[in-house]
Amino acid sequence: MPVVSAKRMLTDAATHGYAIGAFNVTNIIQMEAVIEAAAARRAPLIVQTSVTPTKFLRPEVIAAAFRAMAETLPIPACLHLDHCDDVEFCKRCADVGYTNVMYDGSKLEFEENIRLTREVVEYCHGRGDITVEGELGTVSGVEDQVRVAETEAELCDPARSLEFVERSGVDLFAPAIGTAHGVYTTENPKIDFDRFEKIQEIVNGRGIVAPLIVHGGTGLKPEVVKRLVALGGAKFNVSTDLKYALIDAIYEYISTHRNEYNPGKIDVAAKRAVIERVDYWIDLLGCGGRAEGSGAIQPPFQ
Ligand SMILES: [Zn+2]
């Protein structure tokens, strides 16, 4: 199945009550792992990279590797740039093969957020079927070295959601509802379900306009994830969970094979650990076996 853009994939998810995992990768082994795991479960997939690893590896290299791995798969897959506050870098990623980009203007004043998000939207839509995610309110935690305290995070104002979506033209909408990046500092993070439900009703109540995105999936209890999916969460971002899996597996392998110098075996151990976590998320989000529905309703990405 071809590489596709995210919007129709997520519209299918929002329509049928499941969600799609958007897995952050920082290297090729993680990318192989999430693609293999999703293919084995016939789950539609979003592979995403945050800005620092994207700059380190270069978007051209990531996009080429992704395309080579994804093109022959039996599942729809797309490549997403996460949390980018640099308009020009968003454009560069769109130019080299990212199928979806997130312009993150959440720390800007409302009008400025709309203006710059709109600039990215116009550029991406002008290049074909490249979709854009925008954010309103701020998600706490550490994302790509930027720290926002849980008490300082400003939640999304439902009353301004639709205006933001319509005026910016975003395809996917990430409202801040109390989820956090990284590991939660409290055992029971305060997730504002009512706010999320209200936003879903306002934005997508009369047909899916912009599927809702949930940031900070790692550490959310299964019942919280399921409730957010039931309320319309269509894309769940999972980053920290996979970093822990990767690093713990590498550390453990090296610790127990101190005299072995075979990088391939370390990679295999790391890959296996990441696949296990992706499996967990596919079960939780209910996207296993959904490849046909989400890929069949659209033309191939050009
Ligand atoms: Zn995020």
Boltz pocket constraint, residues with backbone or C-beta under 6 A from the ligand:
constraints:
  - pocket:
      binder: B
      contacts: [[A, 83], [A, 139], [A, 143], [A, 181], [A, 215], [A, 216], [A, 237]]
      max_distance: 6.0
